[in-house]
């Protein structure tokens, strides 16, 4: 069973990395041209649907991120709890994706979130600067995305706003070990990372959240992503924010049309 689990997780890892690597470089994209992601052409393809691999970025109707001030927030009593079961990762991979600072969890890592009777393994987490989700004109200093991928490919992203205040020790370890060059991977460092140490301090496995259906916020902008945004921010220091900007700055997508979507909360 252990071998099956490792093989399974490897397949999931390859899939998850594919989001950042395979799709991201063909065609090449960056945040400056985000208004035209949908029109970027893959010139190696001749079939029309394949020529525009990021079309969903332009024509999708459930795109992320969104502006919380523009959305109706509905209180729903019967929403499933979101339970976060992150564990310490003893062999995390510090990864510069070419678009952001990222940590890939190791093969065999057991951290996951639970919604109802569904389990979503944590595959990677990464940072945007400034935040992608906004409240009217207000951006947060940065935003953390925990990306979970289930065995059938369904994706759940847990988002945490980041404000500038006290430093976060785990974030410093990540900054100090992320390779400078896009595509660079730093593994076998002997360091451990506890993803839970980047969660708001008062989030006790079953706190409140905002739930909205959306998409990946980078090409290919695939929809069907379940978004959970925590109401409490975490903090990093001014020096840490400056160090994050040294890797990537303005790697945030603009708020997208709601098209009738509402935010659910408890
Ligand atoms: Zn993200």
Boltz pocket constraint, residues with backbone or C-beta under 6 A from the ligand:
constraints:
  - pocket:
      binder: B
      contacts: [[A, 126], [A, 128], [A, 145], [A, 217]]
      max_distance: 6.0
